[in-house]
Amino acid sequence: MAKKFSTLRAIFCALVLVNAVAMFGTRPALAAGVVGNGNPASCTETALDNALSGGGLVTFNCGANTKTLTLTFTKNIQADTTLDGGNKIILRAPQLYHFQVYAGYTFNLKNITLQEGTSGSAGAIENYGTLNVTRVTFLNNRSTVNGGAIANYDVANIKSSTFTDNFAENMGGAIYHTGSALTINKSKFINNQATNYGGAVATDNGVINIKRSKFASNNTLASVSGGGALNLQTPTMGTISNSVIDNNYATDGGGIASNGDITVSKTKIINNIAGAFGGGVWQGGNMTLIDSTIDNNRAVAAGGIDAAFNVTTLTNSTVSRNEASDYAGGILTDADAVITNSTISGNYAAVAGSALWRRQGNVDMQHVTVANNTYGGNNGSGIYSSYLGAGVLYLQNTVISNNGAVNCGGQNTIGWGSYGNNLSSDASCVVMAQGGDKQNKNAKLGALANNGGPTLTHLPLAKSPLINKGANVGVSEDQRGMARPVGNADIGAVEVQ
């Protein structure tokens, strides 16, 4: 009787389990796999297929040396999978892309190299699920459409990885992003290209977060609003921090081109080139730059930043040594801009506006140092504010020193406004007629140098007329993050301590 009861109970439990699975659903258990048995010859594409078939953790045992596997079929990820190459595996995929991640699944890729993938879908990975990439090298992959290395349509997290010499014939030389979220952290993008735009990263939608990354030599022949390194399209929201965007090329936005909203902090945008507008940045959405450097970029116009639409906010940042072969060496504004605690120094324009050209929109400059910007023409100016375009350029607690033929151009008072406590080294800034405004005064500024903080600045020298001559307007710190006094602050971006 006891044995019969035990048998009935086992049958009952089995039926309960079957019904539970049918009712609630479950994924099959993930079977970890190992590719190879220690002999390099045992590491074949078939062995990889077998290991991947059950999902789970897949590793390699191919001997002590680096092993290269050539793929003849794209690997479809249809179960939650972690593939760890142990820094010894190279996967080649000529005439196809390496992996496709299906919707609803997670693919963790680690310590491996994906190279020489080619397809019309993506160079190396097409992702519709969740893709986590850590310490992966993407080398010489190519897409005939978008995503030279990765085409992302859902969630992708990229960390400590390198993208080199990838190419897309349309968008995203390294990464094309139109999914829900893309995060990039501590990664390098080197010499990636896109025929249309987005030499390193192109995004049509979703959210992108880029941290501690480097975009270097991502050369792209781009259309308008290209973005040699990074392209974001409306309604994208982007965050770039602790990064370097270096030596990229596009028609517009040599470093970054964005139609979405973007925040850039503690980032260097340097040595980029645009064939038309915005050597460093072309901006069509709302842009905020904080603690950042825009340096040594080149374009026909707007060598540093082209603030084309919406609102640009520049805080605690330096725009320096940028060049325009026409006008606006440092910054061109066609929309509203707010510039606070910032330095515009050593920029060059062949015509005018070597520091800044306000074509239209309201520009509010508060505690700004504009110094040593140069020009090529006979009537070049440091700041040019058009009286034909709608809007006004407002100055307060700002110093304009030794720029072009004249500090201020386009002046018949229309297009200019002063809230007081400004200083010009010449008599060209006729708008400076409010309380505390001074003209024809030597600002006595030191050279552009590391005076503390994340960016280079001009420190007022001893007995400078800038010291204690500004108004307190609630800006509690200077560009370097050092405290400003409750009483009279210094004019310009830097507070003498």
C-alpha positions in Angstrom: 0.0 0.0 0.0 2.8 2.4 0.9 4.6 1.7 -2.3 1.4 2.3 -4.3 0.8 5.6 -2.5 4.3 6.7 -3.2 3.9 6.0 -6.9 0.6 7.8 -7.0 2.2 10.8 -5.3 5.0 10.9 -7.8 2.5 10.8 -10.7 0.5 13.6 -9.1 3.6 15.8 -8.6 4.6 15.3 -12.2 1.2 16.3 -13.4 1.3 19.4 -11.2 4.7 20.3 -12.7 3.5 19.8 -16.2 0.4 21.9 -15.6 2.5 24.7 -14.0 4.8 24.8 -17.0 1.8 24.9 -19.3 0.1 27.6 -17.3 3.0 30.0 -16.5 5.5 29.1 -19.2 9.3 28.7 -18.7 12.5 28.8 -20.7 14.4 25.7 -21.0 17.5 25.3 -18.7 20.5 26.9 -20.3 23.3 24.5 -21.0 26.8 25.9 -20.7 29.1 25.0 -23.5 32.9 24.8 -24.2 34.3 25.2 -27.7 37.3 22.9 -28.2 39.1 20.4 -26.0 42.5 22.1 -25.8 43.6 21.2 -29.3 43.4 24.2 -31.6 42.0 22.0 -34.4 39.0 21.1 -32.2 37.8 24.8 -32.2 35.7 24.8 -35.3 32.5 26.6 -36.4 30.5 23.4 -35.8 31.9 23.2 -32.2 30.8 26.8 -31.7 27.3 26.1 -33.1 26.9 23.2 -30.7 28.1 25.2 -27.7 25.7 28.1 -28.6 22.7 26.0 -29.2 21.7 25.8 -25.5 22.6 29.3 -24.5 24.2 29.9 -21.1 27.9 30.5 -20.6 30.0 29.6 -23.6 33.8 29.6 -23.4 36.7 28.4 -25.5 39.5 25.8 -24.9 41.6 26.2 -28.0 45.1 26.0 -26.6 47.5 28.7 -25.4 47.7 30.8 -28.5 45.2 33.1 -30.3 42.8 31.2 -32.4 41.0 32.6 -35.5 37.7 31.0 -36.5 36.1 31.9 -39.9 32.3 31.9 -39.8 30.2 30.8 -42.8 26.8 31.4 -41.2 25.5 34.2 -39.0 24.9 33.0 -35.4 21.4 33.6 -34.2 21.1 34.2 -30.5 17.7 32.8 -29.5 18.5 32.1 -25.8 20.1 34.2 -23.1 23.8 33.7 -23.8 27.2 34.8 -22.5 30.1 34.3 -25.0 33.6 34.8 -23.4 36.6 34.6 -25.7 39.2 34.8 -23.0 41.1 37.4 -25.0 42.4 34.6 -27.3 39.6 34.3 -29.9 39.2 36.1 -33.3 36.0 35.6 -35.2 36.1 36.4 -38.9 32.9 36.6 -41.0 33.6 37.6 -44.6 30.4 38.1 -46.6 28.1 38.0 -43.6 27.7 39.5 -40.1 28.7 37.5 -37.0 25.6 37.6 -34.7 21.9 38.5 -34.7 20.3 38.9 -31.3 16.6 38.1 -31.3 14.0 40.2 -29.5 13.5 39.3 -25.8 17.0 37.7 -25.3 20.2 38.9 -23.8 23.6 38.4 -25.4 26.7 39.1 -23.2 29.8 39.3 -25.4 33.2 39.5 -23.7 37.0 39.4 -24.3 36.8 38.6 -28.0 37.6 40.2 -31.5 35.0 40.4 -34.2 36.5 41.3 -37.6 35.9 41.4 -41.3 32.2 41.0 -41.1 30.3 42.3 -44.2 26.5 42.5 -44.9 23.7 44.8 -45.7 22.3 44.5 -42.1 25.3 45.2 -39.9 29.0 44.7 -40.1 29.3 42.5 -37.0 26.1 42.4 -34.8 22.5 43.2 -35.5 20.7 43.5 -32.2 17.0 43.3 -31.5 17.3 42.3 -27.8 19.7 43.3 -25.1 23.4 43.4 -26.1 26.1 43.8 -23.5 29.6 44.2 -24.9 32.7 44.2 -22.6 36.3 44.3 -23.7 35.5 43.5 -27.3 37.5 44.6 -30.4 35.6 45.4 -33.6 38.0 45.5 -36.5 37.5 46.1 -40.2 33.8 45.3 -40.3 31.6 46.8 -43.0 27.9 47.4 -43.6 26.5 48.3 -47.0 23.8 50.2 -45.2 24.0 51.1 -41.5 26.1 50.1 -38.6 29.7 49.3 -39.7 30.1 47.2 -36.5 26.8 47.2 -34.7 23.2 48.0 -35.8 21.2 48.4 -32.6 17.4 48.3 -32.6 16.8 47.9 -28.8 19.2 48.0 -25.9 23.0 48.0 -26.1 25.6 48.6 -23.4 29.2 49.0 -24.6 32.1 49.1 -22.1 35.9 49.1 -22.4 35.7 48.2 -26.1 37.5 49.3 -29.2 36.1 50.1 -32.7 38.7 50.5 -35.4 38.5 50.8 -39.2 34.8 49.9 -39.4 32.8 51.4 -42.3 29.1 52.0 -43.2 28.0 53.1 -46.6 25.1 55.0 -45.1 25.0 55.8 -41.3 27.1 54.8 -38.3 30.6 53.8 -39.2 30.9 52.0 -35.9 27.4 52.0 -34.4 24.0 52.8 -35.8 21.5 53.3 -33.0 17.7 53.5 -33.4 16.7 51.5 -30.4 15.5 52.3 -26.9 18.9 52.9 -25.2 22.6 52.9 -26.0 25.2 53.3 -23.3 28.9 53.6 -24.2 31.6 53.7 -21.4 35.4 53.7 -21.5 35.5 52.8 -25.2 37.6 53.9 -28.2 36.4 54.7 -31.7 39.4 54.9 -34.1 39.3 55.5 -37.9 35.7 54.5 -38.5 33.9 55.8 -41.5 30.4 56.4 -42.9 29.6 57.6 -46.4 26.5 59.5 -45.2 26.9 60.4 -41.6 27.9 59.2 -38.2 31.5 58.1 -38.6 31.6 56.4 -35.2 28.0 56.4 -33.9 24.7 57.3 -35.7 21.4 57.2 -33.8 17.9 57.8 -35.1 16.0 57.3 -31.9 16.2 56.3 -28.3 18.7 57.3 -25.5 22.4 57.3 -25.8 24.9 57.7 -22.8 28.6 57.8 -23.6 31.1 57.9 -20.7 34.9 57.8 -20.6 35.2 57.1 -24.3 37.4 58.2 -27.1 36.4 58.9 -30.7 39.6 59.3 -32.7 40.1 59.6 -36.5 36.5 58.6 -37.4 36.6 60.0 -40.9 33.2 60.3 -42.6 32.0 61.9 -45.8 28.8 63.2 -44.4 25.7 65.0 -45.6 24.3 68.1 -43.8 24.2 67.6 -40.0 26.6 64.7 -40.4 28.7 64.2 -37.3 32.1 62.7 -37.9 32.0 60.8 -34.6 28.5 61.0 -33.3 25.1 61.7 -34.8 21.9 61.9 -32.8 18.5 62.4 -34.4 15.3 63.7 -32.9 13.9 62.7 -30.4 17.1 61.3 -29.1 18.4 62.4 -25.7 22.2 62.0 -25.3 24.7 62.2 -22.5 28.4 62.3 -23.2 30.9 62.5 -20.2 34.6 62.1 -19.5 35.2 61.4 -23.2 37.5 62.5 -26.0 36.2 63.2 -29.6 39.3 63.6 -31.6 40.2 64.0 -35.3 36.9 63.3 -37.0 35.5 64.6 -40.3 32.0 65.3 -41.7 30.4 67.9 -43.9 28.7 69.4 -40.9 29.6 68.6 -37.3 33.0 67.3 -37.6 32.9 65.9 -34.1 29.2 65.8 -33.2 26.0 66.5 -35.2 22.8 66.3 -33.2 19.2 67.0 -33.9 18.3 65.7 -30.5 18.9 67.0 -27.0 22.4 66.4 -25.8 24.4 67.0 -22.6 28.2 67.0 -22.9 30.3 67.2 -19.7 34.0 66.9 -18.9 34.7 66.0 -22.6 37.3 67.2 -25.1 36.1 67.8 -28.6 39.4 68.4 -30.4 41.0 68.4 -33.9 37.8 67.7 -35.8 37.1 69.0 -39.3 33.8 70.0 -41.1 33.6 70.6 -44.8 31.0 73.3 -44.1 29.6 74.1 -40.7 30.6 73.2 -37.1 34.1 71.8 -37.0 33.6 70.6 -33.5 29.8 70.5 -33.1 26.7 71.1 -35.2 23.7 71.4 -33.0 20.0 71.3 -34.0 18.4 70.3 -30.7 19.0 71.6 -27.2 22.6 71.3 -26.2 24.4 71.7 -22.8 28.2 71.7 -22.5 29.6 71.7 -19.1 33.3 71.6 -18.0 34.3 70.8 -21.6 36.9 71.9 -24.1 36.2 72.6 -27.8 39.7 73.0 -29.2 41.6 73.1 -32.6 38.6 72.2 -34.8 38.2 73.6 -38.3 35.3 74.4 -40.7 34.3 76.9 -43.4 32.1 78.6 -40.8 31.7 77.9 -37.1 35.1 76.4 -36.5 34.2 75.3 -33.0 30.4 75.2 -32.5 27.5 75.9 -34.8 24.4 76.5 -32.6 21.9 76.2 -35.4 18.5 75.6 -33.6 16.9 75.5 -30.2 19.0 76.5 -27.2 22.7 76.0 -26.5 24.0 76.4 -23.0 27.8 76.6 -22.4 29.0 76.5 -18.8 32.5 76.3 -17.3 33.9 75.5 -20.7 36.6 76.7 -23.1 36.4 77.2 -26.8 39.9 77.7 -28.1 42.1 77.6 -31.2 39.3 76.8 -33.6 39.5 78.1 -37.2 37.0 79.2 -39.8 38.0 79.9 -43.4 35.1 82.3 -43.6 33.4 83.6 -40.4 32.8 82.5 -36.8 36.0 81.0 -35.7 34.8 79.9 -32.3 31.0 79.9 -32.2 28.2 80.7 -34.6 24.7 81.2 -33.2 21.5 81.1 -35.2 19.4 80.5 -32.1 19.3 81.3 -28.4 22.4 80.6 -26.4 23.5 81.1 -22.8 27.3 81.3 -22.1 28.3 81.4 -18.5 31.7 81.1 -16.7 33.4 80.3 -20.0 36.5 81.2 -22.1 36.6 81.9 -25.8 40.3 82.3 -26.7 42.7 82.1 -29.6 40.2 81.3 -32.3 40.6 82.5 -35.9 38.2 83.6 -38.7 39.3 84.8 -42.1 36.5 87.3 -42.3 34.9 88.3 -38.9 33.6 87.0 -35.7 36.8 85.3 -34.8 35.4 84.5 -31.3 31.6 84.5 -31.9 29.2 85.5 -34.6 25.6 86.0 -33.5 23.6 85.8 -36.7 20.2 85.6 -34.9 18.7 84.6 -31.6 19.3 85.9 -28.1 22.8 85.3 -26.7 23.4 85.9 -23.0 27.0 86.1 -22.0 27.7 86.2 -18.2 31.2 86.0 -16.7 32.9 85.2 -20.0 36.5 85.9 -21.0 36.9 86.6 -24.7 40.6 87.0 -25.5 43.3 86.9 -28.2 41.0 85.8 -31.0 42.5 86.7 -34.5 41.3 87.4 -38.0 42.5 87.4 -41.6 40.5 90.3 -43.1 40.9 94.1 -42.6 37.8 94.5 -40.6 37.7 91.4 -38.5 36.1 91.5 -35.1 36.3 89.3 -32.0 32.5 89.3 -31.6 30.1 90.2 -34.4 26.4 90.7 -33.6 24.2 91.1 -36.6 21.7 93.9 -36.5 19.7 92.2 -39.3 18.9 89.0 -37.5 16.3 88.9 -34.8 17.6 88.9 -31.2 20.2 90.6 -29.1 23.6 89.7 -27.7 23.7 90.7 -24.0 26.9 91.2 -22.0 27.4 91.2 -18.2 30.6 90.7 -16.2 32.4 89.9 -19.4 35.8 90.9 -20.6 36.7 91.3 -24.3 40.4 91.8 -24.8 42.7 91.9 -27.9 40.5 90.4 -30.5 40.8 91.0 -34.3 40.9 94.5 -35.6 38.2 95.4 -33.1 36.7 93.6 -30.2 33.1 94.3 -31.2 31.7 94.3 -34.8 28.3 94.8 -36.4 27.7 97.7 -34.0 25.1 100.4 -34.3 23.7 99.3 -30.9 21.0 97.3 -32.6 21.7 93.6 -31.8 23.7 94.5 -28.7 22.8 94.9 -25.0 24.7 95.5 -21.8 23.7 94.7 -18.2 26.9 96.4 -16.9 30.2 95.6 -15.4 31.9 94.7 -18.7 35.4 95.6 -19.9 36.8 96.0 -23.4 40.5 96.6 -24.3 39.5 99.0 -27.1 36.7 101.5 -27.8 34.8 99.4 -30.3 32.2 98.0 -27.9 29.9 101.1 -27.8 27.1 99.2 -26.1 29.3 99.3 -22.9 27.6 102.3 -21.5 26.0 100.9 -18.4 27.1 101.0 -14.7 30.5 99.4 -14.3 31.2 99.2 -18.0 34.7 100.2 -19.1 36.4 100.6 -22.5 40.0 101.2 -23.6 41.4 99.4 -20.5 44.2 96.8 -20.5 42.6 93.7 -19.0 46.0 92.4 -17.8 45.2 88.8 -18.5 47.6 85.9 -18.2 48.1 83.4 -21.0 45.6 80.6 -21.6 46.9 78.0 -19.1 46.0 75.3 -16.6 44.9 77.5 -13.6 43.0 74.6 -12.0 39.8 72.9 -12.9 39.1 70.7 -15.9 39.7 73.4 -18.6 42.3 76.0 -19.6 41.6 79.6 -18.5 43.0 83.2 -18.5 43.9 84.3 -15.0 43.8 88.0 -14.3 47.2 89.3 -13.3 48.1 91.5 -10.3 46.4 94.9 -10.4 44.1 93.8 -13.2 41.1 96.2 -13.6 38.9 93.0 -13.7 39.5 92.2 -10.0 36.5 93.0 -7.7 34.8 95.1 -10.5 32.0 92.7 -11.4 28.5 92.6 -10.0 27.2 89.7 -7.9 24.5 88.0 -9.9 24.2 84.7 -8.2 27.1 82.9 -10.0 28.6 81.4 -6.9 31.7 79.7 -8.6 34.0 80.6 -11.4 34.9 78.4 -14.4 37.3 76.3 -12.4 34.7 75.6 -9.7 36.3 78.0 -7.2 34.1 80.2 -5.0 33.1 83.7 -6.0 32.6 86.2 -3.1 29.3 87.4 -1.9 30.4 91.0 -2.5 31.9 92.2 -5.8 33.0 89.4 -8.0 35.8 89.6 -10.7 34.9 90.4 -14.3 35.4 87.4 -16.6 35.4 83.6 -16.2 38.0 83.4 -13.5 37.9 84.7 -9.9 41.3 85.6 -8.4 41.6 83.8 -5.1 
